Amino acid sequence: MSGLLRIRAQVPAPILEVRHALTDPAALRVWLAEHAEADLPHSFAFWGRYTPQGDVPRQRPLYADDRTLRFSWEIDGVETAVEIGLTPTGRQTTILTLTQSHVPDWSEVVAEVGLRSVLATFWPLAITNLIDFLLGRELTPKCDFTSPRLAEQVVVDAPPHEVFDSLVDPGKVREWFGAPLEIELRPGGRWAMGGFDREESTAKIVDVVPGRRLDLDWGSFVSSWELEGSEGRTRFTFVQSGFDEDNPPYAGWLGWLSAVADLRRFHETSWTPIWLQSDIPGMPEDVLVLASEQPTGR
């Protein structure tokens, strides 16, 4: 089954700057895709290794004005409709609303059924990189859909013990990741986004070295997080391994990359959650915590 994906985010930038980043091909090639062209209303497309089924351009513009961009995007033989709307909420803030049709429901996204299952996590990473682009911050690595290698490294401007604590403390995880966490912090214990009753989001802790390392076994792959400190900063290496390389878990990888972007902002900025709404068809109501329900500072 499929339905409508709907995401709303607070963008700390004026509407004119946001629209320019959405429609300027040079900007698009930084925060969104390897290749892009945009000459509205005549053309709008992005493709390349950071785009699902990105071997060729598969988008065409449908409508554009100062506050709306609408385009079709054919994925896996299905023509989806994407709309991005911008609403100014102040001189320096804009609400971005994105919808896309024909997105698989929650159960198919979690099971990574079909090419379109990545869309629910593709857009959160894209939007967080859009925001960091507008703020002049270093972007979070994108997902390379042409490679089975799921390994990246970022530097977080905080010491390792603080970064590690934000990965295992349920209150802090709820704040930056936007999801409840239950954890048994020991080898053989459980690490569960959404609670232990959600089997699809529960992993077994294989190894834990407080402040330095955490390995999680999800059944079909293993996540390894390693932290190394230097001068008050943390080199954070994260790897997914043990999966079928003919079918890499790109949807989950995209979700983790977008989470890393939020983790970096949590430690490096005056923290304010950006997410106002994230509706995947069929998603249980208590999976995510909206910005309106989050604390406003640490």
N, C-alpha and C positions, 0 to 999 in steps of 0.2 A: 504494500500500500504506500501511497505518497500523499503529501499535502503541502502546506505553505510554511516555509521557514520565515520567522520574523525576529529580527534583532534590532534593538535600540541601544545607542551608546551616547554618552556625553563626550563631546569632542572639545577640548580646551583651546579653540581657535575660532577666529571670525569666519562667518559663512563664506565670504569671498575667497579666503585662503583654502577652505575645505573644498569648495567647488573647483578651484584651480587644480588642486592635487588630484581630484577625481577625473579631470578631463584633459590634463596636460600630458602628452605622451612621455616626455622626459621624466616627469614625476612618477607616472605609473610604472615606468621601468625601474624605479628605485624601490618603491614600497609594495608593489603588487606582483609584477610579472617580469620575466626575462625579456619579452618583446611586447610592444604596445604601439597602437596607432589610434589617434583620435582627431577627427576633424568634423565635429558635430555641426549640423545634423547628418552629415553624409557618412561618416565612418566612426566606429568605436569597436576596438578589438584588443584582446591581450592573449598571449600564448607563450609557449616555451616550457622548459622543464619544471617551472614552479606552478604550472597551471594543470589541473586535472584534464587528461586527454588533450594536452596542449601541443600536439604535433603540428597543428595548423590553426589559424584563427577560426573560431566557431561562434562568434558573437556578431550581432548586427544591431545598430541603434533603432529604437522604436519611437522615442520621444525625449526631448531635452529642453529645459528652460533654466532659469537662474536657480531653481530650488529642486529640480527633479531630473533624474537620469533614469531612463528605462531602456533596457535592451534584452534581446533574446540570446539564449546561450544553449546550443545543442550539445548534450552530453549523453553518450551511450545511446544515440539514436532518438533521444527524447528532447523536444524543444521546450526548454524552461524559460520562464519570464522573470527577469530581475528588475527590481525598482529600488532606487536609492533616493530618499527624500531628505532634505535639509531644512531644519527649522532653527532660526536664531533665537537664543534665550538670553542674550546679553551681547555686549560689544565684543566679548572675547570667548563666547561659548556658543556651541551649535549642537543640536540634537540630530544625530544621524539615524535614520530608520531604513533598514534594508529588508526586503522581502524577496523570496525566490520560490517559484512554484515547482511542483513535481519533486520535492525532496522526500526521500524515504522516511518512514516513521522511526521512532526511537529504537525499537527492537532491531530493525535492519541496520541502523547506524551503529549500534553497539556491536552487532555481529559482522559489520562491514560487508554487507550484501550489495554488490554492484558498484559501479563507478560513482554514482551519485551519492553514495553513503558518505563521501568525504565532504560534501558541501556544508554540512552543519558545523564542521570544525574548520573548514577552509576559511570561511568568512570572519570568524573571530580573530584568527591570526592576522588576516589581511587588515582588519580594522585597527587592531592594536599597533601594527606597523605603520598604518596611516597616521595614527595619533603621534607615535614617536617621530615619524618623518616631519610632521608639522611642528613638533617641539624641538627639532634639531638633535634628537637623541639617537644613539646607535640602535639600529634595528635588530630584532630577533631573527635568527636564521630562518629561512623559508624551507618548506618541504620540497625535495627534489623527487618528482614523480617518475623520473627515469632511472632512479637508483634504488637498490634494495638496502643500501646502507643507512641505518637510522642511528646516527651518532652526531652530537654537536657539543659545542663548548661555548660558554659565555662567561664574562667577568661581571660579578655583582659587587657593587660598592658597599660592602658590609663584610664583617669578619665571618669566618666559617661557622662558628657556634651560633651566631644569630641566624644565618641562612638555614642551617640544619634545623634549628628550633622552629622556624617558620614552615618547615616541611612535615613536622611531626606533632606540633602543638595544635589540637583541634580548634581552639579559638582563633589562632592566627591563620590557619588554613581556611577557615570559614570566611575570614576577613578578606584575604587576598585572592583566594581561588573561587570563592562564592559557592562553597559546597560544604555540607556537614561531613566530619571525619570521625570515625571510630578507629582506635589503634591499640594494639598490644605490642609494645615496643621491645621485642625480644626475638631471637631466631625461632622460627616456628609460629610466631604470632601472626595476627591478621592486621591488615591495613585496608580500610574500607571507606571509599567515598560514598556518602549517602547512608552509611550504617551497615552493620553486619548482616542485616536481613536482605541486602541487595547482593546476591551472589555474582551478578555480572560485573560489579565494580569492587569486588573483594579480592585482594592478593595475599599471598603468604610471604612473610618476611623471611628471606633466606639468610641474610647476613646484615648485621648492623654494627657500626662503629660510631658511637655518638660524636657528632661534630665533623665526621669525615666521610662516612659511607652508608648507603642503604641500598640493598638489593631486594627487589620484589618479584615474585613469581606469579604471573597472571594465568598460568595454565598453558596458554599458547605462545607466550613469549616471556622474557625476563627484562625488567627495567633495572638499570644500575645507575645510581647517582653518586658521584664522587666529588668531594670538596677539598680544595687545597688553598691555604691562605698565604698572603704576602702583603705586608704594609697595610693591613686593615681591610683588604679586599679578598674576594673569593673567586678562584677559578672553578667554575661549576661545570663538570663534564657529565653528560647524561646520554645513555645508550640503551637501545632496545635490541635484544638478540634472541636467538632460539626460535624464530618464526620461520614459516615457509617462505623462502625468498622469491618464489613465484607469485606470492600473494602477500606482499608486505602490509602491515597494519597501518596504512597511511592515515586513516581517520583518527585513530587513537594518537598517532604521532603528531598530527596537526593540533589536536586538543592539548597535548603536553607542551608543544612549542608556544601556543598562545598563553598557556598557564605560566610558562617561564617569563614571558613578556610582562605579565602581571606581577610575578614574583620580583622581577627587577625593579619595576615601578614602586612596589611596596617598600623596598629598602632604599630607593634612591631619590624619591620625590616626596613632596608633601602629599601623603596618600589620600586619594579620593577615588572610590570605585567608579569605573566608567560605565558598567553595564546596567541598563535600566530594564531590559527585557531580552530574553533569549528563549524563544518558543520553537522547539522541534516538534513536529507532529507526533502525538502520542507520548511525549515525555512526561513522566510523573511530576506532579506539582512541586514536590519537596526536594527535587534534585539540586536546584540552584537557588542561591540567595540573591535577590535583586539589590541594587545599590540603595534603594529606599529603605531596605531592611538591615543594612550594614552599618557598623560604626563609622563615624566620619574621620577618625584619626586614631593613631596608635598611642 
